[in-house]
Amino acid sequence: MNAHGTRRLRGALVALTAAGGLLLTGCSASHTEEGAADASRKGGQEAPLPAPDSGRVTGGGQGYGEEGSGGQGDESSREVAPAPDLLSTFALDVDTASYGYARRVLAGGGRPDPSTIRPEEFVNSFRQDYERPDGNGFTVSVDGARTGERDWSLVRVGLATRAADERERPPAALTFVIDVSGSMAEPGRLDLAKESLGVMTDRLRDDDAVAIVTFTDEAETVLPMTGLGGNRDRIHEAVAGLEPSASTNLGAGVETGYATAVAGLREGATNRVVLVSDALANTGDTDPDAILEKIGEARRAHGITLFGVGVGSDYGDDLMERLADRGDGHTTYVSTPEEAREVFSRDLPRHVDLTARDAKAQVAFDPRTVAEFHLVGYENRAVADEDFRDDRVDGGEVGPGHTVTALYAVRVRPRADGHLATATVRWLDPRTRAPHEESGRLDAAALGGSVREASPRFQVAAVAAYFADALRRPDPQARRLPGARPLSELAEHADRLAALTEDEDVRGLAEAVDRASWIA
């Protein structure tokens, strides 16, 4: 069975922690099997069981998180069936490329291919209001609201890292792997990359370094790893000389890029490969597993992560996303000069540091209050429940200034009262590899209000999820999120939120939903 189907309730009984608000940061004690069992006995029924603990951790001690649904069959059989598996586990993901590409397609009058819609990337494209920690790691926020559909609520699990500080980050060693194949000649591809790289060169610090690799049918190191201090003119000349030609051997580009990164490896710096491409590979290796197998040692031995920047109206979304997932990195998509400048000039220099490696989340829903649940998206990030504390299993890499949001559709049992869910995030310190955990919980009483009465940022996350569901399942009867409304009503909701938040990103969401509502 796959990770979605393998949902086993195993390990020690989980303690039902005392109510302490919806935000729990810095849980300091790990629960022992004896203590957890005692807490569960006091509750009268078994709570969800966590993944087995593989060793001592610091931070919180309740393990729980990802997609699945508890219970099958008709309504009556679900109510009387034994407690379903209510654990959900997934690797964290800060990708946003799916939303960016969908906006590009809609702006051009088309409708995105449903296979390119990853709802979690829609949700994670928007700023959230979670409290942030002071140091590395995460805060955990859990809240929820009722959808108006009988017994169904949306539960939001929010994770936040510390604020980004350009002054405090370590030096960066960035190897840019630039697609200069013929397809990159289209406006909004190579020209956008060149302009953005030029601006970024002026923004990076003197103690940073960059290398440039280009690829067409072959790959070439145009500029070896070069410090910014005193060399900006040389770097600008290398960027200005990039011209499109021939076919796309993306595999050769990635392989040469990693070789260049290893050759220019800088101790104490954040070493990263930045792939800029339309990902329309048509020569050489085109399978991400085959490509990454060749550079596996560079990833494992030196911790060199991959950041994918997608461009172009025709875009190999699946290939870029799989490369980033297997390259311990993330992806974004840019289609305008403003978006490109934001990514290269602001986000990349600021987020070049890492605050967490192999980060995973696990959510445990209480069978006394929850009948079933469904995680919105994250299908490609599924982790088996029992692997939550197995630090050999890959998670996600997350840097400062990021938030990660997971939305769940949850069917709450009638007259439910008390503990509803506990969310735990586990990560490795990026330098020491020591494991840490933090947890947050939610009680059923906190679900009193409707989605439209929730905080503005909760509503933005909900609208983004409903929008993704509508694009993924054009037939309204096939949509899975409870409380879904026609796109025209969703556009009006997004428009009100844009005015309320005065957020240009939310304004862009409203415009995209409105376009989708007019496209058959």
Secondary structure per residue as TSV (DSSP state, phi and psi in degrees):
chain	resnum	aa	ss	phi	psi
A	1	M	-	360.0	152.9
A	2	N	-	-83.3	-179.1
A	3	A	T	-64.1	-28.3
A	4	H	T	-72.0	-35.4
A	5	G	T	-85.3	-23.4
A	6	T	-	-88.4	82.9
A	7	R	-	-117.1	87.6
A	8	R	-	-99.4	138.7
A	9	L	-	-91.6	108.4
A	10	R	-	-148.8	168.3
A	11	G	S	94.6	-164.5
A	12	A	S	-76.1	153.8
A	13	L	-	-66.7	140.7
A	14	V	-	-87.7	134.5
A	15	A	-	-70.6	139.1
A	16	L	-	-89.8	103.5
A	17	T	-	-69.3	153.8
A	18	A	-	-66.8	147.2
A	19	A	-	-62.8	131.0
A	20	G	-	-144.0	33.8
A	21	G	-	93.6	170.9
A	22	L	S	-86.0	-12.6
A	23	L	E	-115.2	124.0
A	24	L	E	-125.5	112.6
A	25	T	-	-121.4	134.0
A	26	G	-	78.8	39.2
A	27	C	-	-59.4	128.6
A	28	S	-	-105.9	-10.4
A	29	A	-	-122.0	135.7
A	30	S	-	-83.2	137.5
A	31	H	-	-82.5	132.5
A	32	T	-	-80.5	164.3
A	33	E	H	-60.7	-40.8
A	34	E	H	-65.4	-46.1
A	35	G	H	-64.5	-40.5
A	36	A	H	-65.8	-43.7
A	37	A	H	-62.8	-39.7
A	38	D	H	-63.4	-43.3
A	39	A	H	-63.4	-39.3
A	40	S	H	-67.3	-39.1
A	41	R	H	-62.3	-38.2
A	42	K	H	-63.7	-30.2
A	43	G	H	-76.0	-16.0
A	44	G	T	91.9	-19.5
A	45	Q	S	-140.0	164.5
A	46	E	-	-74.7	134.7
A	47	A	-	-84.7	169.5
A	48	P	-	-57.9	148.5
A	49	L	-	-96.8	137.2
A	50	P	-	-82.7	168.4
A	51	A	-	-63.9	151.9
A	52	P	-	-62.9	140.5
A	53	D	-	-80.1	127.2
A	54	S	-	-93.0	0.2
A	55	G	S	161.2	177.1
A	56	R	-	-68.2	139.1
A	57	V	-	-129.8	162.6
A	58	T	E	-105.8	158.0
A	59	G	E	93.0	-148.7
A	60	G	-	-72.2	161.8
A	61	G	-	-122.4	4.8
A	62	Q	-	-95.5	119.1
A	63	G	-	-101.2	129.3
A	64	Y	-	-156.0	163.2
A	65	G	-	155.9	134.4
A	66	E	-	-179.0	-172.5
A	67	E	-	-60.2	147.4
A	68	G	-	168.6	178.5
A	69	S	-	-143.0	138.0
A	70	G	-	-93.8	122.5
A	71	G	-	93.4	139.3
A	72	Q	-	-135.1	173.8
A	73	G	S	88.8	-166.1
A	74	D	S	-78.1	173.5
A	75	E	H	-60.0	-44.0
A	76	S	H	-67.5	-39.1
A	77	S	H	-67.8	-31.7
A	78	R	H	-68.9	-34.4
A	79	E	H	-69.7	-34.3
A	80	V	H	-100.6	-4.6
A	81	A	S	-68.7	158.6
A	82	P	-	-58.3	159.8
A	83	A	-	-52.5	123.0
A	84	P	-	-74.0	173.4
A	85	D	-	-75.1	113.7
A	86	L	-	-114.6	28.4
A	87	L	E	-96.1	147.2
A	88	S	E	-143.8	124.8
A	89	T	E	-134.8	134.2
A	90	F	E	-153.9	157.2
A	91	A	E	-82.5	141.3
A	92	L	-	-66.7	151.0
A	93	D	-	-145.0	127.1
A	94	V	-	-114.5	17.6
A	95	D	-	-63.9	150.2
A	96	T	-	-136.3	4.7
A	97	A	H	-61.6	-36.2
A	98	S	H	-60.8	-43.1
A	99	Y	H	-67.1	-44.4
A	100	G	H	-60.5	-42.2
A	101	Y	H	-69.4	-37.4
A	102	A	H	-61.6	-41.8
A	103	R	H	-61.4	-40.6
A	104	R	H	-62.6	-45.1
A	105	V	H	-64.1	-44.7
A	106	L	H	-63.9	-38.6
A	107	A	H	-63.2	-28.0
A	108	G	T	-87.5	4.8
A	109	G	T	90.4	4.5
A	110	G	-	-101.4	176.4
A	111	R	-	-117.2	129.7
A	112	P	-	-61.4	144.7
A	113	D	-	-62.3	127.3
A	114	P	G	-53.9	-27.8
A	115	S	G	-69.5	-16.2
A	116	T	G	-93.1	-0.4
A	117	I	-	-91.4	115.4
A	118	R	-	-117.3	104.6
A	119	P	H	-56.6	-36.0
A	120	E	H	-62.4	-28.9
A	121	E	H	-76.4	-25.7
A	122	F	H	-68.6	-50.5
A	123	V	H	-61.0	-41.2
A	124	N	T	-82.1	4.8
A	125	S	T	-82.6	-3.3
A	126	F	S	-123.2	144.0
A	127	R	-	-62.7	141.0
A	128	Q	-	-119.1	170.9
A	129	D	-	-109.4	28.4
A	130	Y	-	-70.3	146.5
A	131	E	-	-65.1	145.2
A	132	R	-	-109.9	150.5
A	133	P	-	-78.1	165.9
A	134	D	S	-79.8	-34.4
A	135	G	S	-119.8	-158.6
A	136	N	S	-63.5	161.6
A	137	G	S	99.4	-153.6
A	138	F	-	-138.5	155.3
A	139	T	E	-99.8	156.4
A	140	V	E	-124.3	120.6
A	141	S	E	-117.1	138.4
A	142	V	E	-135.1	123.6
A	143	D	E	-146.4	178.0
A	144	G	E	-165.9	170.9
A	145	A	E	-155.8	154.2
A	146	R	E	-84.1	144.9
A	147	T	-	-88.8	-16.5
A	148	G	S	95.1	-16.7
A	149	E	S	-88.8	136.1
A	150	R	T	-47.8	122.7
A	151	D	T	68.3	0.4
A	152	W	E	-101.6	136.0
A	153	S	E	-130.3	162.4
A	154	L	E	-103.9	130.3
A	155	V	E	-114.0	129.7
A	156	R	E	-108.5	122.4
A	157	V	E	-104.1	117.9
A	158	G	E	-117.3	129.5
A	159	L	E	-120.0	137.0
A	160	A	E	-136.4	140.4
A	161	T	-	-99.6	171.0
A	162	R	-	-61.6	158.4
A	163	A	-	-63.7	145.6
A	164	A	-	-75.0	139.1
A	165	D	-	-133.3	105.5
A	166	E	T	-57.5	-30.2
A	167	R	T	-74.9	-26.5
A	168	E	T	-99.7	-9.1
A	169	R	S	-70.2	156.0
A	170	P	-	-72.3	165.7
A	171	P	-	-58.9	154.4
A	172	A	E	-111.8	140.0
A	173	A	E	-121.6	100.6
A	174	L	E	-109.8	124.2
A	175	T	E	-104.6	111.5
A	176	F	E	-88.7	123.0
A	177	V	E	-107.4	105.7
A	178	I	E	-107.1	125.0
A	179	D	E	-74.2	115.9
A	180	V	-	-118.7	30.4
A	181	S	S	-72.4	171.5
A	182	G	G	-58.0	-35.9
A	183	S	G	-66.4	-18.6
A	184	M	G	-80.1	-1.1
A	185	A	G	-73.5	-20.9
A	186	E	S	-59.2	138.3
A	187	P	T	-53.7	139.9
A	188	G	T	90.9	10.4
A	189	R	S	-119.3	-96.7
A	190	L	H	-64.4	-37.6
A	191	D	H	-61.3	-38.3
A	192	L	H	-65.8	-42.8
A	193	A	H	-63.9	-42.3
A	194	K	H	-64.6	-45.5
A	195	E	H	-60.5	-43.7
A	196	S	H	-68.2	-41.0
A	197	L	H	-63.7	-36.2
A	198	G	H	-63.3	-45.1
A	199	V	H	-65.1	-41.6
A	200	M	H	-64.0	-36.4
A	201	T	H	-58.0	-36.7
A	202	D	H	-75.9	-22.8
A	203	R	H	-87.4	-28.9
A	204	L	S	-65.0	158.1
A	205	R	-	-82.4	162.6
A	206	D	T	-62.5	-28.6
A	207	D	T	-88.2	3.7
A	208	D	-	-85.5	166.1
A	209	A	E	-143.6	149.2
A	210	V	E	-133.9	152.1
A	211	A	E	-129.3	155.0
A	212	I	E	-129.8	125.1
A	213	V	E	-119.9	134.4
A	214	T	E	-115.1	156.9
A	215	F	E	-146.3	139.7
A	216	T	S	-126.6	-112.7
A	217	D	S	-79.0	-16.3
A	218	E	S	-132.9	167.6
A	219	A	E	-112.6	149.1
A	220	E	E	-144.2	136.2
A	221	T	E	-84.7	107.0
A	222	V	E	-79.7	-35.4
A	223	L	E	-143.3	117.1
A	224	P	E	-68.0	171.6
A	225	M	E	-55.9	121.6
A	226	T	E	-133.4	127.1
A	227	G	E	-66.5	145.2
A	228	L	S	-70.3	-36.1
A	229	G	T	-59.3	116.0
A	230	G	T	78.2	0.4
A	231	N	T	-125.2	14.8
A	232	R	H	-62.8	-39.0
A	233	D	H	-61.5	-41.0
A	234	R	H	-63.1	-39.9
A	235	I	H	-69.2	-41.8
A	236	H	H	-60.0	-39.6
A	237	E	H	-63.7	-40.8
A	238	A	H	-64.2	-40.6
A	239	V	H	-66.9	-44.3
A	240	A	H	-62.9	-26.7
A	241	G	T	-82.4	-0.5
A	242	L	-	-73.4	125.4
A	243	E	-	-136.0	142.7
A	244	P	-	-78.0	146.1
A	245	S	-	-170.5	153.5
A	246	A	S	62.7	-160.2
A	247	S	-	-94.3	-173.9
A	248	T	-	-117.2	99.3
A	249	N	-	-101.5	78.4
A	250	L	H	-63.2	-36.8
A	251	G	H	-59.0	-44.0
A	252	A	H	-64.2	-37.6
A	253	G	H	-63.9	-45.7
A	254	V	H	-65.8	-42.5
A	255	E	H	-63.1	-46.4
A	256	T	H	-66.9	-36.8
A	257	G	H	-60.6	-44.9
A	258	Y	H	-68.6	-37.5
A	259	A	H	-62.1	-39.7
A	260	T	H	-67.1	-39.3
A	261	A	H	-64.1	-41.8
A	262	V	H	-66.1	-42.9
A	263	A	H	-61.8	-32.1
A	264	G	T	-104.0	20.1
A	265	L	-	-55.7	133.9
A	266	R	-	-118.4	119.1
A	267	E	T	-65.6	138.4
A	268	G	T	81.8	-1.6
A	269	A	S	-107.4	162.7
A	270	T	E	-86.9	113.3
A	271	N	E	-98.8	122.1
A	272	R	E	-144.1	144.5
A	273	V	E	-100.8	130.0
A	274	V	E	-114.1	110.4
A	275	L	E	-95.3	121.1
A	276	V	E	-114.6	113.0
A	277	S	E	-163.7	159.8
A	278	D	-	-86.0	-2.6
A	279	A	-	58.5	30.4
A	280	L	-	-97.6	65.1
A	281	A	-	-66.1	132.5
A	282	N	-	-138.9	7.8
A	283	T	S	-141.0	145.3
A	284	G	S	70.3	-155.8
A	285	D	-	-67.0	129.3
A	286	T	-	-119.5	0.6
A	287	D	-	-95.4	127.6
A	288	P	H	-62.0	-34.3
A	289	D	H	-64.4	-43.0
A	290	A	H	-65.9	-39.7
A	291	I	H	-64.1	-48.1
A	292	L	H	-74.4	-23.4
A	293	E	H	-60.6	-35.8
A	294	K	H	-70.3	-25.6
A	295	I	T	-114.6	17.3
A	296	G	H	-58.6	-39.5
A	297	E	H	-64.9	-39.0
A	298	A	H	-63.2	-37.6
A	299	R	H	-69.0	-47.1
A	300	R	H	-74.0	-45.9
A	301	A	H	-76.4	-34.6
A	302	H	H	-113.4	-3.5
A	303	G	-	64.4	31.0
A	304	I	-	-81.2	117.2
A	305	T	E	-97.0	165.0
A	306	L	E	-116.5	129.5
A	307	F	E	-116.7	118.2
A	308	G	E	-100.6	129.3
A	309	V	E	-115.7	111.2
A	310	G	E	-89.6	143.7
A	311	V	-	-140.4	162.6
A	312	G	S	100.3	146.5
A	313	S	S	-69.7	-34.3
A	314	D	S	-98.8	120.5
A	315	Y	-	-140.4	130.9
A	316	G	-	-81.9	72.1
A	317	D	H	-57.5	-46.6
A	318	D	H	-63.8	-44.1
A	319	L	H	-63.8	-46.2
A	320	M	H	-63.8	-41.7
A	321	E	H	-65.0	-42.2
A	322	R	H	-68.9	-37.3
A	323	L	H	-60.6	-46.6
A	324	A	H	-66.1	-41.4
A	325	D	H	-60.5	-44.3
A	326	R	H	-81.7	-12.7
A	327	G	T	-99.0	17.6
A	328	D	T	56.0	40.0
A	329	G	-	-139.3	-153.3
A	330	H	E	-150.1	172.5
A	331	T	E	-129.4	155.0
A	332	T	E	-141.2	169.4
A	333	Y	E	-132.9	135.6
A	334	V	-	-126.4	142.3
A	335	S	-	-134.1	-6.3
A	336	T	S	-131.5	157.8
A	337	P	H	-57.4	-35.8
A	338	E	H	-65.2	-44.1
A	339	E	H	-64.9	-41.1
A	340	A	H	-64.9	-43.0
A	341	R	H	-63.4	-37.2
A	342	E	I	-63.6	-43.7
A	343	V	I	-69.1	-50.9
A	344	F	I	-81.1	-34.5
A	345	S	I	-92.8	-27.6
A	346	R	I	-112.8	-57.6
A	347	D	I	-68.8	-47.4
A	348	L	H	-63.7	-50.9
A	349	P	H	-61.1	-35.6
A	350	R	H	-77.3	-33.6
A	351	H	S	-103.9	16.9
A	352	V	-	-67.9	-21.9
A	353	D	S	-78.2	163.4
A	354	L	-	-117.1	140.1
A	355	T	S	-110.1	-14.5
A	356	A	E	-154.5	136.6
A	357	R	E	-112.6	150.8
A	358	D	E	47.4	49.0
A	359	A	E	-82.1	132.5
A	360	K	E	-130.7	153.0
A	361	A	E	-119.3	147.2
A	362	Q	E	-139.7	129.0
A	363	V	E	-116.1	133.0
A	364	A	E	-114.2	119.7
A	365	F	E	-94.7	138.4
A	366	D	-	-79.6	122.7
A	367	P	T	-66.4	-15.1
A	368	R	T	-76.3	-21.4
A	369	T	T	-120.9	-17.0
A	370	V	E	-117.6	127.8
A	371	A	E	-89.9	-39.4
A	372	E	E	-164.1	166.0
A	373	F	E	-151.4	163.7
A	374	H	E	-144.3	125.5
A	375	L	E	-79.7	134.6
A	376	V	S	-83.2	106.4
A	377	G	S	81.4	-157.5
A	378	Y	-	66.2	18.1
A	379	E	G	-59.1	-37.1
A	380	N	G	-79.8	-2.5
A	381	R	G	-115.5	14.9
A	382	A	B	-62.5	140.9
A	383	V	-	-129.4	136.7
A	384	A	-	-60.4	139.8
A	385	D	G	-53.7	-41.7
A	386	E	G	-71.8	-8.7
A	387	D	G	-95.8	5.2
A	388	F	T	-57.1	-43.4
A	389	R	T	-101.9	13.1
A	390	D	-	-90.0	102.3
A	391	D	T	-76.0	0.3
A	392	R	T	-81.1	-15.9
A	393	V	S	-87.8	127.5
A	394	D	-	-60.5	139.6
A	395	G	-	-119.2	-150.2
A	396	G	E	-107.9	152.3
A	397	E	E	-99.5	130.3
A	398	V	E	-131.4	135.0
A	399	G	-	-105.0	-180.0
A	400	P	T	-67.6	154.3
A	401	G	T	80.6	5.1
A	402	H	-	-99.3	152.5
A	403	T	E	-125.2	149.1
A	404	V	E	-126.2	128.6
A	405	T	E	-121.5	133.4
A	406	A	E	-121.8	125.8
A	407	L	E	-104.4	137.3
A	408	Y	E	-121.2	136.6
A	409	A	E	-88.5	123.6
A	410	V	E	-127.8	126.2
A	411	R	E	-93.5	112.7
A	412	V	E	-90.0	139.4
A	413	R	-	-66.0	147.4
A	414	P	T	-56.0	138.7
A	415	R	T	58.0	29.0
A	416	A	-	-63.3	141.8
A	417	D	-	-146.4	143.7
A	418	G	S	97.1	-155.4
A	419	H	E	-60.2	131.5
A	420	L	E	-108.6	-47.7
A	421	A	E	-159.4	151.6
A	422	T	E	-128.7	132.5
A	423	A	E	-113.6	134.9
A	424	T	E	-129.5	137.4
A	425	V	E	-113.5	137.6
A	426	R	E	-124.4	137.3
A	427	W	E	-150.4	165.2
A	428	L	E	-106.6	138.1
A	429	D	-	-59.3	130.9
A	430	P	T	-63.5	-19.8
A	431	R	T	-105.2	-43.8
A	432	T	T	-93.7	-16.5
A	433	R	-	66.5	15.0
A	434	A	-	-73.2	138.5
A	435	P	E	-82.4	147.8
A	436	H	E	-140.4	156.3
A	437	E	E	-140.9	149.4
A	438	E	E	-137.8	151.4
A	439	S	E	-135.1	156.5
A	440	G	E	-144.8	154.8
A	441	R	E	-134.0	164.3
A	442	L	E	-137.1	135.8
A	443	D	E	-103.5	154.6
A	444	A	G	-60.6	-31.4
A	445	A	G	-62.7	-22.0
A	446	A	G	-76.9	-3.1
A	447	L	G	-94.7	25.4
A	448	G	-	-68.1	-34.1
A	449	G	S	-93.2	169.9
A	450	S	B	-88.7	170.1
A	451	V	G	-58.2	-41.6
A	452	R	G	-70.3	-13.5
A	453	E	G	-98.1	-3.6
A	454	A	S	-74.5	175.6
A	455	S	-	-61.2	153.1
A	456	P	H	-55.6	-38.9
A	457	R	H	-71.3	-32.9
A	458	F	H	-61.4	-44.9
A	459	Q	H	-62.8	-38.9
A	460	V	H	-60.4	-45.3
A	461	A	H	-60.6	-41.3
A	462	A	H	-65.2	-44.5
A	463	V	H	-61.6	-42.2
A	464	A	H	-61.4	-39.9
A	465	A	H	-68.2	-44.1
A	466	Y	H	-62.6	-38.4
A	467	F	H	-62.2	-47.4
A	468	A	H	-61.3	-40.9
A	469	D	H	-62.1	-39.4
A	470	A	H	-67.8	-38.5
A	471	L	H	-72.1	-33.3
A	472	R	H	-75.0	-32.8
A	473	R	-	-130.6	82.8
A	474	P	-	-56.8	-29.2
A	475	D	S	-75.3	116.0
A	476	P	G	-55.6	-29.7
A	477	Q	G	-71.7	-17.0
A	478	A	G	-95.4	-5.4
A	479	R	-	-69.8	144.5
A	480	R	-	-102.7	-22.7
A	481	L	S	-77.3	125.6
A	482	P	T	-66.7	143.8
A	483	G	T	85.8	10.3
A	484	A	-	-64.6	144.8
A	485	R	-	-127.3	164.5
A	486	P	-	-57.9	152.1
A	487	L	H	-59.1	-32.8
A	488	S	H	-63.0	-41.5
A	489	E	H	-70.1	-36.6
A	490	L	H	-64.6	-37.6
A	491	A	H	-63.8	-40.6
A	492	E	H	-64.5	-40.6
A	493	H	H	-62.3	-45.8
A	494	A	H	-63.2	-37.3
A	495	D	H	-64.6	-41.3
A	496	R	H	-64.1	-39.7
A	497	L	H	-66.7	-35.5
A	498	A	H	-62.9	-41.8
A	499	A	H	-67.9	-38.0
A	500	L	H	-69.5	-42.7
A	501	T	H	-87.2	-18.4
A	502	E	T	53.0	41.1
A	503	D	-	-110.9	120.8
A	504	E	H	-65.1	-30.9
A	505	D	H	-65.6	-38.5
A	506	V	H	-70.2	-34.4
A	507	R	H	-60.7	-41.0
A	508	G	H	-63.5	-36.7
A	509	L	H	-62.8	-45.2
A	510	A	H	-60.3	-41.8
A	511	E	H	-65.3	-40.0
A	512	A	H	-66.6	-42.3
A	513	V	H	-64.2	-39.9
A	514	D	H	-62.5	-43.8
A	515	R	H	-60.1	-44.6
A	516	A	H	-61.6	-33.8
A	517	S	H	-68.4	-21.2
A	518	W	H	-96.7	-8.9
A	519	I	-	-96.0	122.8
A	520	A	-	-64.9	360.0
